[in-house]
Amino acid sequence: MKKIKIAIQGELGAYSHIAVNELYKDAEIKTCTTFEETFRQAHEDADYKIIIPIENSLAGRVADIHYLLPKYKLQIHGEYFLNVEHNLLCKTSATFDDIKYVRSHAQAIGQCQKIINKNKFQPIVSADTAGSAKELAEGGDKSIAAIASALSAKIYKLKILEKNIEDEKGNVTRFLIMGKNIEQPEFVKDKKFITSCIFRVKSEPSALYKCLGGFATNRVNLTKLESFSVKNTFDQANFYLDLEGHLEESRVKNAMEELGFHTVTLDILGVYEAAKFRQK
C-alpha cells in the first residue's frame, strides 16, 4: 500500500510531527525549514498534503500562515486539535544544576515563563522546538536545555528533566490538513462541518457590516473571523472566516452568495468535517 506523503514545518519531533502520527499511520514525512517551503511543497506536488498549525489557545494565531493561504490557495481537507505538552530536555549526562540556558521557539519560551524565571534560565530563541532539541543533541554544552516534545527527546536521545512545564494546562494547537486538490465531503445531516474562506471587502462605508449580514439572517454561526493587512497597504484588509455548516446547505449557500455581493475577492479554502474536539 502506498504511503501517504506529508510535509511539515520543523524538524522531526515537532508538534506537527506528533499530529501526523496521530492522524496517519506510517506516513512518509518531509521536513521543511519554513512555512512557505511547506506550502510550496504541496503546491508543486499534489501527492503531498501538509499539516500546519494555524492557531494556539494561548498564543493566538500562528504568524505568516494567513498570508500563505491566499498566496498558494491550497484546500483545507480537515482540522485537528492537539494538546501541547512542553518538556525540559537536556543532555543525558547533565543535571538540573548544570542548566543555565534554555533554547526553544519564541512561543514555547513564552508559554514556560514560570520555570524559566524560577531558575533564572537565559532564553535562546530558535526557529522551532524540535530543531532546538536537535541542536542540543548535536552540541556538547551541558549548560543548555531545550523546551520540546517528549517525541523529540526520544528521537534525539535526550533526557527529560521535567515534564509538562507549560505555565497553563489546556494548551491546544489547531492544525489544518491541506493539499492542492479539492476533497470536499458530501453533506450528511447528522455530521458537523466547517467551511473556511478568505475574502476582501470593498473599500466603502459599512462594507464588513454588509458582508456579515447574510450570516445573521440565515442563522449561520461564525466560529472565527480575523483580519490581516493586504501587503503594501493600510487601506484594505483580508478576512479569514470559519463558519459552522456545509456549502450544500441552503442557509450556508445563501449566506455565502450575499457575502459575494459585498466583496472584492472571495476564495473558499475548504469544506471539511468538524473535529471531535469541537463537540466538547
PyRosetta script that sets phi, psi and omega in degrees:
from pyrosetta import init, pose_from_sequence

init()
pose = pose_from_sequence("MKKIKIAIQGELGAYSHIAVNELYKDAEIKTCTTFEETFRQAHEDADYKIIIPIENSLAGRVADIHYLLPKYKLQIHGEYFLNVEHNLLCKTSATFDDIKYVRSHAQAIGQCQKIINKNKFQPIVSADTAGSAKELAEGGDKSIAAIASALSAKIYKLKILEKNIEDEKGNVTRFLIMGKNIEQPEFVKDKKFITSCIFRVKSEPSALYKCLGGFATNRVNLTKLESFSVKNTFDQANFYLDLEGHLEESRVKNAMEELGFHTVTLDILGVYEAAKFRQK")
pose.set_psi(1, 133.8)
pose.set_omega(1, -177.8)
pose.set_phi(2, -70.2)
pose.set_psi(2, 131.0)
pose.set_omega(2, 179.8)
pose.set_phi(3, -72.7)
pose.set_psi(3, 144.3)
pose.set_omega(3, 174.8)
pose.set_phi(4, -75.9)
pose.set_psi(4, 141.5)
pose.set_omega(4, -178.3)
pose.set_phi(5, -103.1)
pose.set_psi(5, 126.4)
pose.set_omega(5, -178.9)
pose.set_phi(6, -127.5)
pose.set_psi(6, 133.0)
pose.set_omega(6, 173.7)
pose.set_phi(7, -107.2)
pose.set_psi(7, 138.3)
pose.set_omega(7, 178.7)
pose.set_phi(8, -132.1)
pose.set_psi(8, 158.4)
pose.set_omega(8, 172.2)
pose.set_phi(9, -90.9)
pose.set_psi(9, 133.5)
pose.set_omega(9, 179.0)
pose.set_phi(10, 106.6)
pose.set_psi(10, 173.2)
pose.set_omega(10, 179.9)
pose.set_phi(11, -81.5)
pose.set_psi(11, 167.4)
pose.set_omega(11, 173.3)
pose.set_phi(12, -59.3)
pose.set_psi(12, 138.9)
pose.set_omega(12, -175.0)
pose.set_phi(13, 101.7)
pose.set_psi(13, -8.9)
pose.set_omega(13, 176.6)
pose.set_phi(14, -65.9)
pose.set_psi(14, 162.3)
pose.set_omega(14, 179.6)
pose.set_phi(15, -64.8)
pose.set_psi(15, -27.5)
pose.set_omega(15, 173.6)
pose.set_phi(16, -63.6)
pose.set_psi(16, -36.6)
pose.set_omega(16, 177.4)
pose.set_phi(17, -63.5)
pose.set_psi(17, -41.6)
pose.set_omega(17, 178.1)
pose.set_phi(18, -62.6)
pose.set_psi(18, -41.9)
pose.set_omega(18, 178.2)
pose.set_phi(19, -60.8)
pose.set_psi(19, -41.3)
pose.set_omega(19, 177.0)
pose.set_phi(20, -59.7)
pose.set_psi(20, -46.5)
pose.set_omega(20, -178.5)
pose.set_phi(21, -61.1)
pose.set_psi(21, -34.3)
pose.set_omega(21, -178.1)
pose.set_phi(22, -81.6)
pose.set_psi(22, -21.3)
pose.set_omega(22, -178.8)
pose.set_phi(23, -95.3)
pose.set_psi(23, -37.1)
pose.set_omega(23, -174.0)
pose.set_phi(24, -132.6)
pose.set_psi(24, 139.5)
pose.set_omega(24, 178.9)
pose.set_phi(25, -92.0)
pose.set_psi(25, 128.6)
pose.set_omega(25, 175.3)
pose.set_phi(26, 58.2)
pose.set_psi(26, 41.9)
pose.set_omega(26, 177.3)
pose.set_phi(27, -73.3)
pose.set_psi(27, 150.6)
pose.set_omega(27, 173.5)
pose.set_phi(28, -88.3)
pose.set_psi(28, 114.3)
pose.set_omega(28, -171.9)
pose.set_phi(29, -104.1)
pose.set_psi(29, 131.2)
pose.set_omega(29, 173.8)
pose.set_phi(30, -111.9)
pose.set_psi(30, 124.1)
pose.set_omega(30, 178.6)
pose.set_phi(31, -90.1)
pose.set_psi(31, 140.1)
pose.set_omega(31, -179.7)
pose.set_phi(32, -125.4)
pose.set_psi(32, 147.2)
pose.set_omega(32, -176.5)
pose.set_phi(33, -71.9)
pose.set_psi(33, -39.7)
pose.set_omega(33, -176.9)
pose.set_phi(34, -125.8)
pose.set_psi(34, 165.2)
pose.set_omega(34, 174.9)
pose.set_phi(35, -65.2)
pose.set_psi(35, -37.3)
pose.set_omega(35, 179.1)
pose.set_phi(36, -60.2)
pose.set_psi(36, -43.9)
pose.set_omega(36, 178.5)
pose.set_phi(37, -62.9)
pose.set_psi(37, -35.9)
pose.set_omega(37, 179.4)
pose.set_phi(38, -65.4)
pose.set_psi(38, -48.0)
pose.set_omega(38, 178.1)
pose.set_phi(39, -61.5)
pose.set_psi(39, -43.0)
pose.set_omega(39, -177.5)
pose.set_phi(40, -63.0)
pose.set_psi(40, -35.4)
pose.set_omega(40, -179.8)
pose.set_phi(41, -59.0)
pose.set_psi(41, -45.6)
pose.set_omega(41, -179.4)
pose.set_phi(42, -74.6)
pose.set_psi(42, -31.3)
pose.set_omega(42, 179.4)
pose.set_phi(43, -67.6)
pose.set_psi(43, -36.7)
pose.set_omega(43, -177.3)
pose.set_phi(44, -89.4)
pose.set_psi(44, -20.3)
pose.set_omega(44, -178.5)
pose.set_phi(45, -134.5)
pose.set_psi(45, 102.6)
pose.set_omega(45, -175.9)
pose.set_phi(46, -66.4)
pose.set_psi(46, -12.4)
pose.set_omega(46, 177.0)
pose.set_phi(47, -71.9)
pose.set_psi(47, -17.0)
pose.set_omega(47, -178.1)
pose.set_phi(48, -95.6)
pose.set_psi(48, 139.2)
pose.set_omega(48, 163.7)
pose.set_phi(49, -104.3)
pose.set_psi(49, 159.8)
pose.set_omega(49, 172.8)
pose.set_phi(50, -123.0)
pose.set_psi(50, 149.2)
pose.set_omega(50, 174.0)
pose.set_phi(51, -121.9)
pose.set_psi(51, 112.6)
pose.set_omega(51, -174.3)
pose.set_phi(52, -129.5)
pose.set_psi(52, 144.2)
pose.set_omega(52, 176.7)
pose.set_phi(53, -77.0)
pose.set_psi(53, 136.2)
pose.set_omega(53, 179.0)
pose.set_phi(54, -113.2)
pose.set_psi(54, -27.4)
pose.set_omega(54, 179.3)
pose.set_phi(55, -160.3)
pose.set_psi(55, 155.4)
pose.set_omega(55, 179.0)
pose.set_phi(56, -126.3)
pose.set_psi(56, 142.5)
pose.set_omega(56, -175.0)
pose.set_phi(57, -64.8)
pose.set_psi(57, -23.1)
pose.set_omega(57, 179.3)
pose.set_phi(58, -101.5)
pose.set_psi(58, -42.2)
pose.set_omega(58, -172.1)
pose.set_phi(59, -95.0)
pose.set_psi(59, -9.4)
pose.set_omega(59, -179.0)
pose.set_phi(60, 83.7)
pose.set_psi(60, -155.2)
pose.set_omega(60, -173.1)
pose.set_phi(61, -72.8)
pose.set_psi(61, 152.6)
pose.set_omega(61, 179.2)
pose.set_phi(62, -83.7)
pose.set_psi(62, 127.0)
pose.set_omega(62, -176.8)
pose.set_phi(63, -58.6)
pose.set_psi(63, 146.2)
pose.set_omega(63, 174.1)
pose.set_phi(64, 82.5)
pose.set_psi(64, -28.2)
pose.set_omega(64, -173.2)
pose.set_phi(65, -60.8)
pose.set_psi(65, -42.3)
pose.set_omega(65, -176.8)
pose.set_phi(66, -64.7)
pose.set_psi(66, -26.7)
pose.set_omega(66, 178.3)
pose.set_phi(67, -81.6)
pose.set_psi(67, -25.0)
pose.set_omega(67, 179.4)
pose.set_phi(68, -81.5)
pose.set_psi(68, -26.2)
pose.set_omega(68, -179.6)
pose.set_phi(69, -59.8)
pose.set_psi(69, -51.9)
pose.set_omega(69, 178.8)
pose.set_phi(70, -74.2)
pose.set_psi(70, -24.6)
pose.set_omega(70, -179.0)
pose.set_phi(71, -68.8)
pose.set_psi(71, -46.0)
pose.set_omega(71, -175.5)
pose.set_phi(72, -99.9)
pose.set_psi(72, -19.9)
pose.set_omega(72, 175.9)
pose.set_phi(73, 52.1)
pose.set_psi(73, 42.8)
pose.set_omega(73, 171.4)
pose.set_phi(74, -72.4)
pose.set_psi(74, 156.6)
pose.set_omega(74, -179.1)
pose.set_phi(75, -95.7)
pose.set_psi(75, 138.4)
pose.set_omega(75, 175.6)
pose.set_phi(76, -80.8)
pose.set_psi(76, 122.9)
pose.set_omega(76, 179.7)
pose.set_phi(77, -99.4)
pose.set_psi(77, -18.1)
pose.set_omega(77, -178.8)
pose.set_phi(78, 179.5)
pose.set_psi(78, 176.6)
pose.set_omega(78, 178.1)
pose.set_phi(79, -135.9)
pose.set_psi(79, 157.5)
pose.set_omega(79, 179.5)
pose.set_phi(80, -149.1)
pose.set_psi(80, 135.1)
pose.set_omega(80, 178.6)
pose.set_phi(81, -107.4)
pose.set_psi(81, 124.7)
pose.set_omega(81, -175.7)
pose.set_phi(82, -118.1)
pose.set_psi(82, 128.7)
pose.set_omega(82, 172.3)
pose.set_phi(83, -72.3)
pose.set_psi(83, 124.0)
pose.set_omega(83, -176.7)
pose.set_phi(84, -98.1)
pose.set_psi(84, 122.6)
pose.set_omega(84, 177.9)
pose.set_phi(85, -121.7)
pose.set_psi(85, 112.1)
pose.set_omega(85, -179.6)
pose.set_phi(86, -85.2)
pose.set_psi(86, 145.4)
pose.set_omega(86, 179.2)
pose.set_phi(87, -131.8)
pose.set_psi(87, 148.8)
pose.set_omega(87, 176.3)
pose.set_phi(88, -92.8)
pose.set_psi(88, 114.2)
pose.set_omega(88, -176.1)
pose.set_phi(89, -108.4)
pose.set_psi(89, 149.4)
pose.set_omega(89, 177.9)
pose.set_phi(90, -148.0)
pose.set_psi(90, 173.9)
pose.set_omega(90, 174.7)
pose.set_phi(91, -62.8)
pose.set_psi(91, 150.1)
pose.set_omega(91, -176.6)
pose.set_phi(92, -61.4)
pose.set_psi(92, -26.2)
pose.set_omega(92, -178.5)
pose.set_phi(93, -90.8)
pose.set_psi(93, -4.3)
pose.set_omega(93, -175.6)
pose.set_phi(94, -88.1)
pose.set_psi(94, 158.5)
pose.set_omega(94, 173.9)
pose.set_phi(95, -123.0)
pose.set_psi(95, 172.9)
pose.set_omega(95, -179.5)
pose.set_phi(96, -59.5)
pose.set_psi(96, -36.6)
pose.set_omega(96, -177.7)
pose.set_phi(97, -67.1)
pose.set_psi(97, -21.3)
pose.set_omega(97, -179.5)
pose.set_phi(98, -75.9)
pose.set_psi(98, -23.5)
pose.set_omega(98, -169.3)
pose.set_phi(99, -77.4)
pose.set_psi(99, 126.0)
pose.set_omega(99, 176.3)
pose.set_phi(100, -123.6)
pose.set_psi(100, -23.2)
pose.set_omega(100, -177.1)
pose.set_phi(101, -128.3)
pose.set_psi(101, 151.6)
pose.set_omega(101, 175.7)
pose.set_phi(102, -133.6)
pose.set_psi(102, 129.7)
pose.set_omega(102, -174.7)
pose.set_phi(103, -112.6)
pose.set_psi(103, 135.9)
pose.set_omega(103, 174.7)
pose.set_phi(104, -176.5)
pose.set_psi(104, 179.9)
pose.set_omega(104, 173.3)
pose.set_phi(105, -65.3)
pose.set_psi(105, 150.4)
pose.set_omega(105, -176.9)
pose.set_phi(106, -56.7)
pose.set_psi(106, -39.9)
pose.set_omega(106, -179.6)
pose.set_phi(107, -66.2)
pose.set_psi(107, -41.2)
pose.set_omega(107, -179.9)
pose.set_phi(108, -65.5)
pose.set_psi(108, -40.2)
pose.set_omega(108, 176.3)
pose.set_phi(109, -62.1)
pose.set_psi(109, -43.1)
pose.set_omega(109, 179.1)
pose.set_phi(110, -64.4)
pose.set_psi(110, -28.0)
pose.set_omega(110, -178.3)
pose.set_phi(111, -88.1)
pose.set_psi(111, -2.6)
pose.set_omega(111, -177.3)
pose.set_phi(112, -129.1)
pose.set_psi(112, 39.5)
pose.set_omega(112, -175.4)
pose.set_phi(113, -68.7)
pose.set_psi(113, -30.2)
pose.set_omega(113, -176.7)
pose.set_phi(114, -62.0)
pose.set_psi(114, -49.8)
pose.set_omega(114, -178.6)
pose.set_phi(115, -70.7)
pose.set_psi(115, -32.3)
pose.set_omega(115, 178.3)
pose.set_phi(116, -66.9)
pose.set_psi(116, -47.4)
pose.set_omega(116, -178.9)
pose.set_phi(117, -69.6)
pose.set_psi(117, -40.2)
pose.set_omega(117, -179.5)
pose.set_phi(118, -59.8)
pose.set_psi(118, -39.7)
pose.set_omega(118, -176.9)
pose.set_phi(119, -100.1)
pose.set_psi(119, 3.7)
pose.set_omega(119, 178.0)
pose.set_phi(120, 54.9)
pose.set_psi(120, 41.3)
pose.set_omega(120, 175.6)
pose.set_phi(121, -73.4)
pose.set_psi(121, 146.2)
pose.set_omega(121, 173.8)
pose.set_phi(122, -93.3)
pose.set_psi(122, 118.4)
pose.set_omega(122, -177.5)
pose.set_phi(123, -76.1)
pose.set_psi(123, 144.3)
pose.set_omega(123, 174.4)
pose.set_phi(124, -124.4)
pose.set_psi(124, 115.2)
pose.set_omega(124, -176.6)
pose.set_phi(125, -81.0)
pose.set_psi(125, 130.0)
pose.set_omega(125, 178.4)
pose.set_phi(126, -123.9)
pose.set_psi(126, 173.2)
pose.set_omega(126, -175.1)
pose.set_phi(127, -68.1)
pose.set_psi(127, -35.6)
pose.set_omega(127, 179.6)
pose.set_phi(128, -157.7)
pose.set_psi(128, 165.3)
pose.set_omega(128, -175.3)
pose.set_phi(129, -66.7)
pose.set_psi(129, -48.8)
pose.set_omega(129, -178.3)
pose.set_phi(130, -66.5)
pose.set_psi(130, -34.8)
pose.set_omega(130, 176.1)
pose.set_phi(131, -62.8)
pose.set_psi(131, -34.8)
pose.set_omega(131, 176.8)
pose.set_phi(132, -64.4)
pose.set_psi(132, -41.4)
pose.set_omega(132, 178.2)
pose.set_phi(133, -65.3)
pose.set_psi(133, -40.1)
pose.set_omega(133, 179.2)
pose.set_phi(134, -64.6)
pose.set_psi(134, -43.7)
pose.set_omega(134, 178.0)
pose.set_phi(135, -61.8)
pose.set_psi(135, -40.4)
pose.set_omega(135, 178.7)
pose.set_phi(136, -62.0)
pose.set_psi(136, -43.9)
pose.set_omega(136, -179.2)
pose.set_phi(137, -64.5)
pose.set_psi(137, -35.8)
pose.set_omega(137, -176.8)
pose.set_phi(138, -80.8)
pose.set_psi(138, -18.9)
pose.set_omega(138, -179.8)
pose.set_phi(139, -90.3)
pose.set_psi(139, 177.8)
pose.set_omega(139, -178.2)
pose.set_phi(140, -119.5)
pose.set_psi(140, 9.6)
pose.set_omega(140, -174.6)
pose.set_phi(141, -91.0)
pose.set_psi(141, 114.2)
pose.set_omega(141, -179.3)
pose.set_phi(142, -78.1)
pose.set_psi(142, -9.7)
pose.set_omega(142, -177.8)
pose.set_phi(143, -83.9)
pose.set_psi(143, -5.6)
pose.set_omega(143, -179.3)
pose.set_phi(144, -103.9)
pose.set_psi(144, 134.1)
pose.set_omega(144, 172.1)
pose.set_phi(145, -115.8)
pose.set_psi(145, 168.5)
pose.set_omega(145, 178.0)
pose.set_phi(146, -130.2)
pose.set_psi(146, 147.0)
pose.set_omega(146, 172.0)
pose.set_phi(147, -101.3)
pose.set_psi(147, 115.9)
pose.set_omega(147, -176.1)
pose.set_phi(148, -161.3)
pose.set_psi(148, -175.1)
pose.set_omega(148, -177.2)
pose.set_phi(149, -80.7)
pose.set_psi(149, 162.7)
pose.set_omega(149, 174.6)
pose.set_phi(150, -65.0)
pose.set_psi(150, -30.4)
pose.set_omega(150, 176.8)
pose.set_phi(151, -63.7)
pose.set_psi(151, -38.1)
pose.set_omega(151, 176.8)
pose.set_phi(152, -61.5)
pose.set_psi(152, -41.3)
pose.set_omega(152, 178.9)
pose.set_phi(153, -60.9)
pose.set_psi(153, -40.5)
pose.set_omega(153, -179.6)
pose.set_phi(154, -68.3)
pose.set_psi(154, -44.5)
pose.set_omega(154, -177.1)
pose.set_phi(155, -66.3)
pose.set_psi(155, -43.0)
pose.set_omega(155, -173.3)
pose.set_phi(156, -100.7)
pose.set_psi(156, 10.9)
pose.set_omega(156, 174.5)
pose.set_phi(157, 55.5)
pose.set_psi(157, 52.2)
pose.set_omega(157, 176.7)
pose.set_phi(158, -109.3)
pose.set_psi(158, 163.5)
pose.set_omega(158, -179.9)
pose.set_phi(159, -97.9)
pose.set_psi(159, 138.8)
pose.set_omega(159, 175.5)
pose.set_phi(160, -89.3)
pose.set_psi(160, 110.5)
pose.set_omega(160, 178.1)
pose.set_phi(161, -73.7)
pose.set_psi(161, -41.3)
pose.set_omega(161, -179.5)
pose.set_phi(162, -152.8)
pose.set_psi(162, 135.1)
pose.set_omega(162, -179.2)
pose.set_phi(163, -93.6)
pose.set_psi(163, 156.6)
pose.set_omega(163, 172.9)
pose.set_phi(164, 48.8)
pose.set_psi(164, 60.4)
pose.set_omega(164, -174.9)
pose.set_phi(165, -91.6)
pose.set_psi(165, 3.7)
pose.set_omega(165, -179.7)
pose.set_phi(166, -62.8)
pose.set_psi(166, 145.8)
pose.set_omega(166, -177.7)
pose.set_phi(167, -62.9)
pose.set_psi(167, -38.2)
pose.set_omega(167, -178.5)
pose.set_phi(168, -125.1)
pose.set_psi(168, 135.4)
pose.set_omega(168, 175.7)
pose.set_phi(169, -78.6)
pose.set_psi(169, 168.3)
pose.set_omega(169, -178.0)
pose.set_phi(170, 78.0)
pose.set_psi(170, 26.9)
pose.set_omega(170, 177.9)
pose.set_phi(171, -79.9)
pose.set_psi(171, 110.4)
pose.set_omega(171, -173.5)
pose.set_phi(172, -123.9)
pose.set_psi(172, 134.6)
pose.set_omega(172, 175.0)
pose.set_phi(173, -112.0)
pose.set_psi(173, 134.1)
pose.set_omega(173, 176.3)
pose.set_phi(174, -94.7)
pose.set_psi(174, 126.7)
pose.set_omega(174, 178.2)
pose.set_phi(175, -109.9)
pose.set_psi(175, 149.1)
pose.set_omega(175, 171.8)
pose.set_phi(176, -110.1)
pose.set_psi(176, 136.4)
pose.set_omega(176, 171.8)
pose.set_phi(177, -97.9)
pose.set_psi(177, 120.9)
pose.set_omega(177, -172.8)
pose.set_phi(178, -132.3)
pose.set_psi(178, 158.1)
pose.set_omega(178, 177.2)
pose.set_phi(179, -160.3)
pose.set_psi(179, 172.9)
pose.set_omega(179, -176.9)
pose.set_phi(180, -75.7)
pose.set_psi(180, -33.6)
pose.set_omega(180, -176.1)
pose.set_phi(181, -85.9)
pose.set_psi(181, 150.9)
pose.set_omega(181, 176.4)
pose.set_phi(182, -79.0)
pose.set_psi(182, 127.4)
pose.set_omega(182, 176.8)
pose.set_phi(183, -130.9)
pose.set_psi(183, 75.0)
pose.set_omega(183, -176.4)
pose.set_phi(184, -93.4)
pose.set_psi(184, 121.5)
pose.set_omega(184, -179.9)
pose.set_phi(185, -72.7)
pose.set_psi(185, 152.1)
pose.set_omega(185, 175.7)
pose.set_phi(186, -69.5)
pose.set_psi(186, 148.9)
pose.set_omega(186, 179.8)
pose.set_phi(187, -70.9)
pose.set_psi(187, 129.2)
pose.set_omega(187, 174.7)
pose.set_phi(188, -125.4)
pose.set_psi(188, 126.7)
pose.set_omega(188, -171.0)
pose.set_phi(189, -57.6)
pose.set_psi(189, -39.0)
pose.set_omega(189, -174.3)
pose.set_phi(190, -84.9)
pose.set_psi(190, -0.8)
pose.set_omega(190, 179.7)
pose.set_phi(191, -104.2)
pose.set_psi(191, 154.8)
pose.set_omega(191, 177.9)
pose.set_phi(192, -102.4)
pose.set_psi(192, 136.5)
pose.set_omega(192, -177.7)
pose.set_phi(193, -126.2)
pose.set_psi(193, 157.1)
pose.set_omega(193, 173.6)
pose.set_phi(194, -120.2)
pose.set_psi(194, 135.4)
pose.set_omega(194, 172.1)
pose.set_phi(195, -114.8)
pose.set_psi(195, 130.4)
pose.set_omega(195, -179.1)
pose.set_phi(196, -119.0)
pose.set_psi(196, 143.8)
pose.set_omega(196, 178.3)
pose.set_phi(197, -151.6)
pose.set_psi(197, 164.2)
pose.set_omega(197, 172.0)
pose.set_phi(198, -125.6)
pose.set_psi(198, 133.4)
pose.set_omega(198, 179.6)
pose.set_phi(199, -139.9)
pose.set_psi(199, 159.1)
pose.set_omega(199, 175.7)
pose.set_phi(200, -122.0)
pose.set_psi(200, 126.7)
pose.set_omega(200, -176.3)
pose.set_phi(201, -81.3)
pose.set_psi(201, 157.5)
pose.set_omega(201, 173.7)
pose.set_phi(202, -69.5)
pose.set_psi(202, 147.7)
pose.set_omega(202, -179.6)
pose.set_phi(203, -83.0)
pose.set_psi(203, 79.9)
pose.set_omega(203, -178.5)
pose.set_phi(204, -153.4)
pose.set_psi(204, 159.0)
pose.set_omega(204, -178.8)
pose.set_phi(205, -59.2)
pose.set_psi(205, 141.1)
pose.set_omega(205, 176.0)
pose.set_phi(206, 63.0)
pose.set_psi(206, 21.7)
pose.set_omega(206, -176.7)
pose.set_phi(207, -61.5)
pose.set_psi(207, -47.3)
pose.set_omega(207, -178.7)
pose.set_phi(208, -67.1)
pose.set_psi(208, -38.5)
pose.set_omega(208, 177.4)
pose.set_phi(209, -57.5)
pose.set_psi(209, -44.1)
pose.set_omega(209, 179.7)
pose.set_phi(210, -66.4)
pose.set_psi(210, -39.1)
pose.set_omega(210, -179.8)
pose.set_phi(211, -61.5)
pose.set_psi(211, -37.4)
pose.set_omega(211, -174.3)
pose.set_phi(212, -88.0)
pose.set_psi(212, -12.5)
pose.set_omega(212, -176.6)
pose.set_phi(213, -60.1)
pose.set_psi(213, -35.9)
pose.set_omega(213, -179.1)
pose.set_phi(214, -65.0)
pose.set_psi(214, -30.2)
pose.set_omega(214, 178.7)
pose.set_phi(215, -71.0)
pose.set_psi(215, -36.2)
pose.set_omega(215, 178.4)
pose.set_phi(216, -68.1)
pose.set_psi(216, -48.3)
pose.set_omega(216, -177.0)
pose.set_phi(217, -67.9)
pose.set_psi(217, -27.9)
pose.set_omega(217, 179.3)
pose.set_phi(218, -97.7)
pose.set_psi(218, 6.5)
pose.set_omega(218, 176.2)
pose.set_phi(219, 55.6)
pose.set_psi(219, 51.2)
pose.set_omega(219, 176.3)
pose.set_phi(220, -106.8)
pose.set_psi(220, 124.3)
pose.set_omega(220, -177.6)
pose.set_phi(221, -85.1)
pose.set_psi(221, 130.1)
pose.set_omega(221, 175.7)
pose.set_phi(222, -95.9)
pose.set_psi(222, 128.9)
pose.set_omega(222, 178.8)
pose.set_phi(223, -98.1)
pose.set_psi(223, -16.6)
pose.set_omega(223, 177.7)
pose.set_phi(224, -157.8)
pose.set_psi(224, 137.1)
pose.set_omega(224, 173.3)
pose.set_phi(225, -144.9)
pose.set_psi(225, 115.0)
pose.set_omega(225, -178.2)
pose.set_phi(226, -131.5)
pose.set_psi(226, 142.6)
pose.set_omega(226, 176.6)
pose.set_phi(227, -105.2)
pose.set_psi(227, 151.6)
pose.set_omega(227, 172.2)
pose.set_phi(228, -151.0)
pose.set_psi(228, 144.2)
pose.set_omega(228, -170.8)
pose.set_phi(229, -66.2)
pose.set_psi(229, 144.7)
pose.set_omega(229, 168.2)
pose.set_phi(230, -74.0)
pose.set_psi(230, 137.2)
pose.set_omega(230, -174.8)
pose.set_phi(231, -57.8)
pose.set_psi(231, 139.3)
pose.set_omega(231, 174.9)
pose.set_phi(232, 67.4)
pose.set_psi(232, 20.5)
pose.set_omega(232, 176.5)
pose.set_phi(233, -152.4)
pose.set_psi(233, 149.4)
pose.set_omega(233, 172.8)
pose.set_phi(234, -109.4)
pose.set_psi(234, 5.1)
pose.set_omega(234, -174.5)
pose.set_phi(235, -88.8)
pose.set_psi(235, -23.7)
pose.set_omega(235, -177.3)
pose.set_phi(236, -131.7)
pose.set_psi(236, 156.8)
pose.set_omega(236, 178.6)
pose.set_phi(237, -137.0)
pose.set_psi(237, 145.9)
pose.set_omega(237, 168.3)
pose.set_phi(238, -91.0)
pose.set_psi(238, 154.2)
pose.set_omega(238, 177.6)
pose.set_phi(239, -125.8)
pose.set_psi(239, 133.3)
pose.set_omega(239, 173.0)
pose.set_phi(240, -100.2)
pose.set_psi(240, 132.2)
pose.set_omega(240, -174.8)
pose.set_phi(241, -135.9)
pose.set_psi(241, 134.4)
pose.set_omega(241, 170.3)
pose.set_phi(242, -116.0)
pose.set_psi(242, 134.8)
pose.set_omega(242, 176.7)
pose.set_phi(243, -132.2)
pose.set_psi(243, 156.0)
pose.set_omega(243, 177.4)
pose.set_phi(244, -86.0)
pose.set_psi(244, 117.9)
pose.set_omega(244, 178.6)
pose.set_phi(245, 140.2)
pose.set_psi(245, 170.3)
pose.set_omega(245, -176.4)
pose.set_phi(246, -116.1)
pose.set_psi(246, 143.7)
pose.set_omega(246, -178.7)
pose.set_phi(247, -59.0)
pose.set_psi(247, -23.5)
pose.set_omega(247, 179.7)
pose.set_phi(248, -78.2)
pose.set_psi(248, -10.9)
pose.set_omega(248, 175.8)
pose.set_phi(249, -77.4)
pose.set_psi(249, 135.7)
pose.set_omega(249, -175.6)
pose.set_phi(250, -61.5)
pose.set_psi(250, -38.4)
pose.set_omega(250, -178.8)
pose.set_phi(251, -64.9)
pose.set_psi(251, -38.0)
pose.set_omega(251, 178.7)
pose.set_phi(252, -71.4)
pose.set_psi(252, -42.8)
pose.set_omega(252, -179.9)
pose.set_phi(253, -60.7)
pose.set_psi(253, -43.2)
pose.set_omega(253, 179.7)
pose.set_phi(254, -65.4)
pose.set_psi(254, -41.4)
pose.set_omega(254, -179.9)
pose.set_phi(255, -65.1)
pose.set_psi(255, -39.5)
pose.set_omega(255, -179.4)
pose.set_phi(256, -70.6)
pose.set_psi(256, -35.1)
pose.set_omega(256, 176.4)
pose.set_phi(257, -63.4)
pose.set_psi(257, -41.6)
pose.set_omega(257, 178.7)
pose.set_phi(258, -67.1)
pose.set_psi(258, -38.5)
pose.set_omega(258, 176.2)
pose.set_phi(259, -58.3)
pose.set_psi(259, -42.7)
pose.set_omega(259, -178.9)
pose.set_phi(260, -61.1)
pose.set_psi(260, -29.7)
pose.set_omega(260, -180.0)
pose.set_phi(261, -65.1)
pose.set_psi(261, -27.9)
pose.set_omega(261, -170.6)
pose.set_phi(262, -112.2)
pose.set_psi(262, 16.0)
pose.set_omega(262, -178.3)
pose.set_phi(263, -121.3)
pose.set_psi(263, 154.5)
pose.set_omega(263, 174.1)
pose.set_phi(264, -82.1)
pose.set_psi(264, -42.7)
pose.set_omega(264, 176.0)
pose.set_phi(265, -135.8)
pose.set_psi(265, 148.1)
pose.set_omega(265, 177.1)
pose.set_phi(266, -147.2)
pose.set_psi(266, 115.6)
pose.set_omega(266, 179.7)
pose.set_phi(267, -119.1)
pose.set_psi(267, 122.5)
pose.set_omega(267, 174.1)
pose.set_phi(268, -79.0)
pose.set_psi(268, 120.6)
pose.set_omega(268, -179.3)
pose.set_phi(269, -87.0)
pose.set_psi(269, -22.2)
pose.set_omega(269, 178.7)
pose.set_phi(270, 160.8)
pose.set_psi(270, 156.4)
pose.set_omega(270, 171.2)
pose.set_phi(271, -123.0)
pose.set_psi(271, 125.6)
pose.set_omega(271, -172.9)
pose.set_phi(272, -152.6)
pose.set_psi(272, 160.5)
pose.set_omega(272, -178.1)
pose.set_phi(273, -70.8)
pose.set_psi(273, 135.4)
pose.set_omega(273, 179.4)
pose.set_phi(274, -66.2)
pose.set_psi(274, 140.2)
pose.set_omega(274, 178.9)
pose.set_phi(275, -66.1)
pose.set_psi(275, 150.3)
pose.set_omega(275, 179.6)
pose.set_phi(276, -60.5)
pose.set_psi(276, -26.7)
pose.set_omega(276, 179.0)
pose.set_phi(277, -54.7)
pose.set_psi(277, -34.5)
pose.set_omega(277, -177.8)
pose.set_phi(278, -69.1)
pose.set_psi(278, -18.1)
pose.set_omega(278, -175.3)
pose.set_phi(279, -87.8)
pose.set_psi(279, 3.7)
pose.set_omega(279, 180.0)
pose.set_phi(280, -71.2)
pose.dump_pdb("model.pdb")
